[in-house]
Amino acid sequence: SSEHAAIVYSRAVLESQKGNIEKCKKYLCQSAMYDIKNAIKENASFLALAKICEKEGKTDRAIKYSQYAIDDAIFSNIQSRAAEIYEFYSIINASYKQKLEENNKKLRNAFIFISIIMLILLIALYYLRKQIRRQSLLKEHITSINKRLKKLNNELNEKNEQLSILNNVKEQDIADFFDLGSG
């Protein structure tokens, strides 16, 4: 009933005065639920919840609660409550805009940071690719030099065989010459 909602709202106000915000929020939520169930459109619970949420930095919730309060005030045609709500709503709206600006700044900073990391990665990738290409060219050059060395070794081995054959022939000729001279 509407009396029960008013009693629970009064308990919330008392808890708020004592400084017990958690219990205050609990009673404000209960009061708001009773008002919703009983279709009472002149409740103050949503506005009080919005103010608490705004103080706690929960801007999104504060906006939702104040929007409910505005809708109820418009529906009930309560001018004094509507003026209070609109004044508070402008405060929340400013807070929300500030929060959006902070989030945009964080996103911008994150974008700049990611861009710098990407640039560093691209430079590293370019350098790495350049080094791989350089190593590939060096490998080709070494392979070419090794082929030339093999060819030169083979030619040297052939010349050594020819010299060995010539040495054998020369030794044979010298031996034949000594044999002729001693005989």
Disulfide bonds with the S-S distance in Angstrom:
none
